Amino acid sequence: MNTLIHLHDRAFAPIARADWLLPTLARLVFAGVLLAYFWASGLTKLGDGLPGLFTPSLGAYAQIFPRAMEAVGYDISQFGLWYKLVVLAGTWAEFILPLLIVLGLMTRLAALGMIGFIIVQTLTDLIGHGALAHPETLGAWFDRAPDSPIMDQRALWVLLLMVLVARGAGALSLDRLLAR
């Protein structure tokens, strides 16, 4: 038995010592799975043309403040500056934070920001958009269906980002390059 354990340890020792591997793979998976998702979502919130970066679309308000939008009859002129700033911050975060993660720049901070973003996104979906009333969307852990959009997928997203919070961006990153 000791021989088997020794062979196992020797076989996997190079992977265990490869400090660059897990963070680099986490960033690659993030880029392959979530980058386009967040950027596409951000694009739906922009207004028309270049000024659209500073004038969010009606849909942006509806996505971020669904109940408040319904209460004012989808008239964004009834919202104050605070609402606009929240919508702009959320929209820009969907572009900036994923880009920072993919580039490996301020990765730990960007990953923490993305975790916060996912928590707010989830609460908005559950409370604002009424996903609590739809068990098939909410899902459940420890069931046989691993594909619910909220409980299952977002738990995996947060786990992926926690790797980056704990380990940083890895050797193949702007963080490492700038640290030299």
Secondary structure, DSSP 8 states (H G I E B T S, - for coil): -HHHHHHHHHHHHHHHH-TTHHHHHHHHHHIIIIIHHHHHHHHTT--STGGGGTS--HHHHHHHSHHHHHHTTT-GGGS-HHHHHHHHHHHHHHHHHHHHHHHTSSHHHHHHHHHHHHHHHHHIIIIIS-GGG-HHHH--TTSS----TTHHHHHHHHHHHHHHHHH-S-SSSHHHHHH-
